[in-house]
Amino acid sequence: MTVKTQIRNAISNPAWVCFLWAGMTVAITMVATPARFTAITATREIALDVGRVVFAAHNKAELAALVLLLVVVRVSGRAATFWPYCAALALIVLAQAVWLMPELSARTDIVVAGGTPPPSYVHGVYSSLELVKLALLFWVGFSCLGRGRVAT
């Protein structure tokens, strides 16, 4: 097998997209976000405002990762196997973009303005969906390892 064929096989394997996306999600949601709230000089309002901007950018990056994953899954010839997982990922990303992010942003607006938002379950739903998303990404990624399509 030539190097060119090996590179083509690696690029057409959805695992790399899944692990790249999972790494991005872990870095933002599980590392950077908690760290932001431990900064001594950052007020809660500033941390929330920065978080809103970071999560908006993260959501756009996830939409791009979703499109890339759909393309790579299709090109890999594994669409029948992985479409259900991709559909679940799409539903999660869209729910976060269309429903949860706007609600969380509105709550941030209240805090930044000096108010106290009413109790809500939205943050818990968002966090739970993040964990489901990571589980799906790791499931698809590891399922694709070792099953590279041999290009001719």
Salt bridges, closest charged atoms under 4 A:
ASP49 OD1 - ARG52 NH2 2.53
GLU62 OE2 - HIS58 NE2 3.33
GLU62 OE2 - LYS133 NZ 2.49
ASP109 OD1 - ARG52 NH1 2.14
GLU130 OE2 - LYS133 NZ 2.52
